[in-house]
Amino acid sequence: MKHLPLPLWLVFKTNLIKTIILNFRLLPKKQAWRLPIVLIGKVNISGCTGKVIIKDPIYTGMAILGELPDETCAFKSLTGMRLKIQGILELESHIHLRGGGGIIVGKRGLLHIGRDTMINSYSLIWCVRNIYIGKYVSFSWHVQLFDSNFHYVIDEEGMTRNCSGEVTIGDNVWIGNHCTINKGTVLPNSAIVASGSIVNKDFSKFGEKIMIGGTPAKYIKSGYRRLVDRKTQIEVDRFFADNPNCSEYFVGNDVI
């Protein structure tokens, strides 16, 4: 994600009034004036009574919430987003949450989002207790992330269990579209979650660079990781465009 000079944000339809309100409502004044959180388009910020903790050096637009008018996303939101931060939201840098979904952090919730994380359109994060999202994480569209099922069920002996838990997502994790990540989930570094999966287990015992999928999600195989480097992606795209009958292309193990 590129750093853009402050005047260019006006071109991108920054919701300046709500950007100022949100920053000064959730951050100390000495940080808020830098506008580290930039809101784009329609954003509902009612109920934001908690606080934001910035974990990296502060600069304007280090967290972008809303839909940028670019052409890098094939599936773009046509609606606004919802922010309700009543607990604690920890943010690193280079974070982008596209429109159509939102972030809700309950009064006792702690949500951490690591640097260079992209959360695509129509995705929702609802944190009641504790959700940790690592660095270089990518959500596709229509991803739901909950650390609670919000309802209590009583068994035959009159007992009920805690409906909330914790969620931990490691670094460089890739979550496909229409996935639901529930309480109790632990995804190790460089895990790939197949589209349409429902995840509710700890997969750390399988190690890093694993692929999981299904409803509920199960371990599929290991040794796979997401290709992040943009230049290499373009190189691979060109190769397969020029060689449509080829099924493989060697990029090397040293490519990020």
Summary of the structure (lengths in Angstrom):
residues: 256
radius of gyration: 19.2
end to end distance: 15.7
largest distance: 65.4
contacts: 800
relative contact order: 0.09
helix: 14%
strand: 31%
